Amino acid sequence: MGMKDQFQDKAKDLADKAKERMDQGKDQARDRGQRRDEDVERSGQGAPERMDREMDQDYDV
């Protein structure tokens, strides 16, 4: 194996590792977004339309 092959292999390894880390970062960001959405739903802060419907039901005669 020559020097050229060693550098090509090292460059490919680094590119593969960078892609893996980028994919991990995307997955983590997606997970954080989903957790945030769940937290907002639980707190009731993210659903004003639901609150409007509940208020309308309270005042139906």
Biopython code that builds the backbone (N, CA, C, O; Angstrom):
import numpy as np
from Bio.PDB.StructureBuilder import StructureBuilder

atoms = [
    (1, "MET", "N", (0.860, -1.170, 0.000)),
    (1, "MET", "CA", (0.000, 0.000, 0.000)),
    (1, "MET", "C", (0.905, 1.232, 0.000)),
    (1, "MET", "O", (1.798, 1.380, 0.834)),
    (2, "GLY", "N", (0.640, 2.099, -0.960)),
    (2, "GLY", "CA", (1.450, 3.293, -1.081)),
    (2, "GLY", "C", (0.914, 4.434, -0.246)),
    (2, "GLY", "O", (-0.148, 4.337, 0.369)),
    (3, "MET", "N", (1.665, 5.509, -0.239)),
    (3, "MET", "CA", (1.274, 6.704, 0.517)),
    (3, "MET", "C", (-0.061, 7.256, 0.009)),
    (3, "MET", "O", (-0.903, 7.695, 0.792)),
    (4, "LYS", "N", (-0.234, 7.226, -1.286)),
    (4, "LYS", "CA", (-1.469, 7.761, -1.871)),
    (4, "LYS", "C", (-2.676, 6.992, -1.339)),
    (4, "LYS", "O", (-3.684, 7.590, -0.961)),
    (5, "ASP", "N", (-2.569, 5.666, -1.311)),
    (5, "ASP", "CA", (-3.664, 4.836, -0.810)),
    (5, "ASP", "C", (-3.947, 5.124, 0.660)),
    (5, "ASP", "O", (-5.106, 5.167, 1.071)),
    (6, "GLN", "N", (-2.910, 5.320, 1.444)),
    (6, "GLN", "CA", (-3.090, 5.607, 2.864)),
    (6, "GLN", "C", (-3.848, 6.918, 3.056)),
    (6, "GLN", "O", (-4.749, 7.001, 3.891)),
    (7, "PHE", "N", (-3.488, 7.931, 2.289)),
    (7, "PHE", "CA", (-4.171, 9.222, 2.407)),
    (7, "PHE", "C", (-5.617, 9.132, 1.934)),
    (7, "PHE", "O", (-6.509, 9.748, 2.517)),
    (8, "GLN", "N", (-5.842, 8.359, 0.869)),
    (8, "GLN", "CA", (-7.207, 8.197, 0.380)),
    (8, "GLN", "C", (-8.066, 7.469, 1.409)),
    (8, "GLN", "O", (-9.217, 7.840, 1.643)),
    (9, "ASP", "N", (-7.500, 6.435, 2.018)),
    (9, "ASP", "CA", (-8.238, 5.697, 3.041)),
    (9, "ASP", "C", (-8.539, 6.581, 4.248)),
    (9, "ASP", "O", (-9.647, 6.553, 4.783)),
    (10, "LYS", "N", (-7.561, 7.355, 4.671)),
    (10, "LYS", "CA", (-7.747, 8.244, 5.818)),
    (10, "LYS", "C", (-8.815, 9.297, 5.503)),
    (10, "LYS", "O", (-9.660, 9.602, 6.345)),
    (11, "ALA", "N", (-8.771, 9.848, 4.287)),
    (11, "ALA", "CA", (-9.764, 10.848, 3.892)),
    (11, "ALA", "C", (-11.165, 10.237, 3.865)),
    (11, "ALA", "O", (-12.130, 10.875, 4.285)),
    (12, "LYS", "N", (-11.277, 9.014, 3.376)),
    (12, "LYS", "CA", (-12.584, 8.344, 3.341)),
    (12, "LYS", "C", (-13.083, 8.074, 4.752)),
    (12, "LYS", "O", (-14.260, 8.280, 5.047)),
    (13, "ASP", "N", (-12.191, 7.614, 5.625)),
    (13, "ASP", "CA", (-12.570, 7.363, 7.021)),
    (13, "ASP", "C", (-13.078, 8.647, 7.689)),
    (13, "ASP", "O", (-14.099, 8.638, 8.376)),
    (14, "LEU", "N", (-12.359, 9.732, 7.479)),
    (14, "LEU", "CA", (-12.772, 11.001, 8.081)),
    (14, "LEU", "C", (-14.110, 11.472, 7.524)),
    (14, "LEU", "O", (-14.944, 11.991, 8.265)),
    (15, "ALA", "N", (-14.316, 11.294, 6.226)),
    (15, "ALA", "CA", (-15.585, 11.687, 5.615)),
    (15, "ALA", "C", (-16.731, 10.843, 6.171)),
    (15, "ALA", "O", (-17.814, 11.363, 6.438)),
    (16, "ASP", "N", (-16.493, 9.544, 6.346)),
    (16, "ASP", "CA", (-17.522, 8.662, 6.907)),
    (16, "ASP", "C", (-17.866, 9.056, 8.345)),
    (16, "ASP", "O", (-19.036, 9.093, 8.725)),
    (17, "LYS", "N", (-16.838, 9.349, 9.133)),
    (17, "LYS", "CA", (-17.075, 9.765, 10.522)),
    (17, "LYS", "C", (-17.845, 11.084, 10.570)),
    (17, "LYS", "O", (-18.739, 11.257, 11.398)),
    (18, "ALA", "N", (-17.498, 12.003, 9.690)),
    (18, "ALA", "CA", (-18.199, 13.289, 9.662)),
    (18, "ALA", "C", (-19.659, 13.083, 9.303)),
    (18, "ALA", "O", (-20.530, 13.722, 9.892)),
    (19, "LYS", "N", (-19.945, 12.212, 8.357)),
    (19, "LYS", "CA", (-21.335, 11.936, 7.966)),
    (19, "LYS", "C", (-22.102, 11.304, 9.123)),
    (19, "LYS", "O", (-23.251, 11.663, 9.382)),
    (20, "GLU", "N", (-21.465, 10.361, 9.819)),
    (20, "GLU", "CA", (-22.120, 9.729, 10.970)),
    (20, "GLU", "C", (-22.454, 10.763, 12.037)),
    (20, "GLU", "O", (-23.555, 10.759, 12.588)),
    (21, "ARG", "N", (-21.511, 11.640, 12.326)),
    (21, "ARG", "CA", (-21.754, 12.669, 13.352)),
    (21, "ARG", "C", (-22.851, 13.629, 12.922)),
    (21, "ARG", "O", (-23.656, 14.065, 13.745)),
    (22, "MET", "N", (-22.886, 13.956, 11.646)),
    (22, "MET", "CA", (-23.926, 14.856, 11.152)),
    (22, "MET", "C", (-25.298, 14.189, 11.287)),
    (22, "MET", "O", (-26.271, 14.831, 11.681)),
    (23, "ASP", "N", (-25.364, 12.899, 10.959)),
    (23, "ASP", "CA", (-26.620, 12.172, 11.102)),
    (23, "ASP", "C", (-27.041, 12.087, 12.569)),
    (23, "ASP", "O", (-28.223, 12.215, 12.886)),
    (24, "GLN", "N", (-26.074, 11.871, 13.460)),
    (24, "GLN", "CA", (-26.387, 11.828, 14.892)),
    (24, "GLN", "C", (-26.929, 13.172, 15.364)),
    (24, "GLN", "O", (-27.881, 13.227, 16.143)),
    (25, "GLY", "N", (-26.325, 14.245, 14.893)),
    (25, "GLY", "CA", (-26.788, 15.580, 15.265)),
    (25, "GLY", "C", (-28.201, 15.833, 14.789)),
    (25, "GLY", "O", (-29.006, 16.429, 15.504)),
    (26, "LYS", "N", (-28.505, 15.383, 13.586)),
    (26, "LYS", "CA", (-29.876, 15.542, 13.062)),
    (26, "LYS", "C", (-30.864, 14.751, 13.909)),
    (26, "LYS", "O", (-31.943, 15.243, 14.237)),
    (27, "ASP", "N", (-30.487, 13.513, 14.263)),
    (27, "ASP", "CA", (-31.361, 12.683, 15.087)),
    (27, "ASP", "C", (-31.595, 13.322, 16.451)),
    (27, "ASP", "O", (-32.721, 13.346, 16.946)),
    (28, "GLN", "N", (-30.533, 13.838, 17.051)),
    (28, "GLN", "CA", (-30.670, 14.469, 18.363)),
    (28, "GLN", "C", (-31.558, 15.709, 18.279)),
    (28, "GLN", "O", (-32.379, 15.946, 19.165)),
    (29, "ALA", "N", (-31.398, 16.491, 17.228)),
    (29, "ALA", "CA", (-32.220, 17.686, 17.070)),
    (29, "ALA", "C", (-33.682, 17.302, 16.890)),
    (29, "ALA", "O", (-34.567, 17.953, 17.447)),
    (30, "ARG", "N", (-33.944, 16.252, 16.120)),
    (30, "ARG", "CA", (-35.322, 15.801, 15.905)),
    (30, "ARG", "C", (-35.919, 15.323, 17.226)),
    (30, "ARG", "O", (-37.072, 15.621, 17.537)),
    (31, "ASP", "N", (-35.123, 14.577, 18.004)),
    (31, "ASP", "CA", (-35.602, 14.092, 19.302)),
    (31, "ASP", "C", (-35.906, 15.251, 20.250)),
    (31, "ASP", "O", (-36.918, 15.238, 20.950)),
    (32, "ARG", "N", (-35.023, 16.255, 20.270)),
    (32, "ARG", "CA", (-35.268, 17.430, 21.127)),
    (32, "ARG", "C", (-36.546, 18.137, 20.701)),
    (32, "ARG", "O", (-37.314, 18.591, 21.550)),
    (33, "GLY", "N", (-36.779, 18.235, 19.415)),
    (33, "GLY", "CA", (-37.990, 18.878, 18.922)),
    (33, "GLY", "C", (-39.234, 18.113, 19.321)),
    (33, "GLY", "O", (-40.240, 18.710, 19.705)),
    (34, "GLN", "N", (-39.170, 16.794, 19.233)),
    (34, "GLN", "CA", (-40.316, 15.982, 19.622)),
    (34, "GLN", "C", (-40.580, 16.096, 21.115)),
    (34, "GLN", "O", (-41.731, 16.202, 21.537)),
    (35, "ARG", "N", (-39.509, 16.073, 21.925)),
    (35, "ARG", "CA", (-39.695, 16.219, 23.378)),
    (35, "ARG", "C", (-40.288, 17.575, 23.702)),
    (35, "ARG", "O", (-41.145, 17.680, 24.579)),
    (36, "ARG", "N", (-39.844, 18.623, 23.004)),
    (36, "ARG", "CA", (-40.363, 19.958, 23.242)),
    (36, "ARG", "C", (-41.850, 20.011, 22.899)),
    (36, "ARG", "O", (-42.641, 20.594, 23.640)),
    (37, "ASP", "N", (-42.225, 19.403, 21.780)),
    (37, "ASP", "CA", (-43.633, 19.377, 21.391)),
    (37, "ASP", "C", (-44.483, 18.670, 22.438)),
    (37, "ASP", "O", (-45.583, 19.115, 22.764)),
    (38, "GLU", "N", (-43.956, 17.554, 22.963)),
    (38, "GLU", "CA", (-44.686, 16.825, 23.995)),
    (38, "GLU", "C", (-44.819, 17.658, 25.259)),
    (38, "GLU", "O", (-45.875, 17.652, 25.891)),
    (39, "ASP", "N", (-43.774, 18.371, 25.636)),
    (39, "ASP", "CA", (-43.819, 19.211, 26.827)),
    (39, "ASP", "C", (-44.830, 20.339, 26.661)),
    (39, "ASP", "O", (-45.558, 20.666, 27.598)),
    (40, "VAL", "N", (-44.874, 20.927, 25.484)),
    (40, "VAL", "CA", (-45.818, 22.013, 25.226)),
    (40, "VAL", "C", (-47.249, 21.482, 25.280)),
    (40, "VAL", "O", (-48.139, 22.131, 25.829)),
    (41, "GLU", "N", (-47.461, 20.301, 24.709)),
    (41, "GLU", "CA", (-48.802, 19.713, 24.751)),
    (41, "GLU", "C", (-49.224, 19.437, 26.184)),
    (41, "GLU", "O", (-50.366, 19.697, 26.562)),
    (42, "ARG", "N", (-48.292, 18.905, 26.989)),
    (42, "ARG", "CA", (-48.623, 18.596, 28.380)),
    (42, "ARG", "C", (-48.924, 19.852, 29.182)),
    (42, "ARG", "O", (-49.786, 19.841, 30.060)),
    (43, "SER", "N", (-48.216, 20.934, 28.881)),
    (43, "SER", "CA", (-48.410, 22.153, 29.650)),
    (43, "SER", "C", (-49.657, 22.909, 29.209)),
    (43, "SER", "O", (-50.149, 23.782, 29.924)),
    (44, "GLY", "N", (-50.167, 22.566, 28.020)),
    (44, "GLY", "CA", (-51.364, 23.238, 27.532)),
    (44, "GLY", "C", (-51.071, 24.575, 26.879)),
    (44, "GLY", "O", (-52.002, 25.271, 26.475)),
    (45, "GLN", "N", (-49.820, 24.953, 26.763)),
    (45, "GLN", "CA", (-49.479, 26.244, 26.184)),
    (45, "GLN", "C", (-49.515, 26.233, 24.670)),
    (45, "GLN", "O", (-49.559, 27.295, 24.049)),
    (46, "GLY", "N", (-49.499, 25.075, 24.070)),
    (46, "GLY", "CA", (-49.391, 25.007, 22.631)),
    (46, "GLY", "C", (-50.697, 24.767, 21.920)),
    (46, "GLY", "O", (-50.685, 24.530, 20.713)),
    (47, "ALA", "N", (-51.819, 24.815, 22.601)),
    (47, "ALA", "CA", (-53.089, 24.474, 21.966)),
    (47, "ALA", "C", (-54.173, 25.503, 22.258)),
    (47, "ALA", "O", (-55.150, 25.163, 22.926)),
    (48, "PRO", "N", (-54.052, 26.723, 21.799)),
    (48, "PRO", "CA", (-55.089, 27.711, 22.071)),
    (48, "PRO", "C", (-56.410, 27.363, 21.401)),
    (48, "PRO", "O", (-57.470, 27.716, 21.919)),
    (49, "GLU", "N", (-56.372, 26.673, 20.254)),
    (49, "GLU", "CA", (-57.630, 26.316, 19.597)),
    (49, "GLU", "C", (-58.434, 25.331, 20.438)),
    (49, "GLU", "O", (-59.664, 25.373, 20.427)),
    (50, "ARG", "N", (-57.754, 24.444, 21.168)),
    (50, "ARG", "CA", (-58.443, 23.518, 22.048)),
    (50, "ARG", "C", (-59.114, 24.287, 23.185)),
    (50, "ARG", "O", (-60.238, 23.972, 23.574)),
    (51, "MET", "N", (-58.433, 25.280, 23.706)),
    (51, "MET", "CA", (-59.001, 26.080, 24.783)),
    (51, "MET", "C", (-60.231, 26.839, 24.287)),
    (51, "MET", "O", (-61.221, 26.965, 25.008)),
    (52, "ASP", "N", (-60.164, 27.345, 23.055)),
    (52, "ASP", "CA", (-61.315, 28.048, 22.495)),
    (52, "ASP", "C", (-62.510, 27.119, 22.397)),
    (52, "ASP", "O", (-63.628, 27.513, 22.728)),
    (53, "ARG", "N", (-62.293, 25.900, 21.949)),
    (53, "ARG", "CA", (-63.401, 24.945, 21.842)),
    (53, "ARG", "C", (-63.980, 24.631, 23.215)),
    (53, "ARG", "O", (-65.196, 24.523, 23.365)),
    (54, "GLU", "N", (-63.119, 24.485, 24.213)),
    (54, "GLU", "CA", (-63.606, 24.183, 25.559)),
    (54, "GLU", "C", (-64.430, 25.342, 26.099)),
    (54, "GLU", "O", (-65.451, 25.125, 26.752)),
    (55, "MET", "N", (-64.000, 26.564, 25.835)),
    (55, "MET", "CA", (-64.759, 27.720, 26.304)),
    (55, "MET", "C", (-66.102, 27.809, 25.591)),
    (55, "MET", "O", (-67.112, 28.155, 26.205)),
    (56, "ASP", "N", (-66.116, 27.500, 24.304)),
    (56, "ASP", "CA", (-67.378, 27.517, 23.566)),
    (56, "ASP", "C", (-68.348, 26.496, 24.143)),
    (56, "ASP", "O", (-69.550, 26.751, 24.211)),
    (57, "GLN", "N", (-67.839, 25.353, 24.555)),
    (57, "GLN", "CA", (-68.707, 24.322, 25.123)),
    (57, "GLN", "C", (-69.261, 24.783, 26.472)),
    (57, "GLN", "O", (-70.395, 24.448, 26.814)),
    (58, "ASP", "N", (-68.499, 25.529, 27.226)),
    (58, "ASP", "CA", (-68.949, 26.001, 28.523)),
    (58, "ASP", "C", (-70.137, 26.966, 28.392)),
    (58, "ASP", "O", (-70.994, 27.031, 29.274)),
    (59, "TYR", "N", (-70.176, 27.695, 27.307)),
    (59, "TYR", "CA", (-71.203, 28.723, 27.155)),
    (59, "TYR", "C", (-72.351, 28.331, 26.232)),
    (59, "TYR", "O", (-73.217, 29.159, 25.947)),
    (60, "ASP", "N", (-72.376, 27.076, 25.755)),
    (60, "ASP", "CA", (-73.504, 26.625, 24.935)),
    (60, "ASP", "C", (-74.752, 26.508, 25.809)),
    (60, "ASP", "O", (-74.709, 25.975, 26.918)),
    (61, "VAL", "N", (-75.839, 27.010, 25.290)),
    (61, "VAL", "CA", (-77.093, 26.967, 26.047)),
    (61, "VAL", "C", (-78.103, 26.145, 25.306)),
    (61, "VAL", "O", (-79.230, 25.982, 25.774)),
]
sb = StructureBuilder()
sb.init_structure("model")
sb.init_model(0)
sb.init_chain("A")
sb.init_seg("    ")
for serial, (resi, resn, name, xyz) in enumerate(atoms, 1):
    if name == "N":
        sb.init_residue(resn, " ", resi, " ")
    sb.init_atom(name, np.array(xyz, "f"), 0.0, 1.0, " ", f" {name:<3s}", serial, name[0])
structure = sb.get_structure()
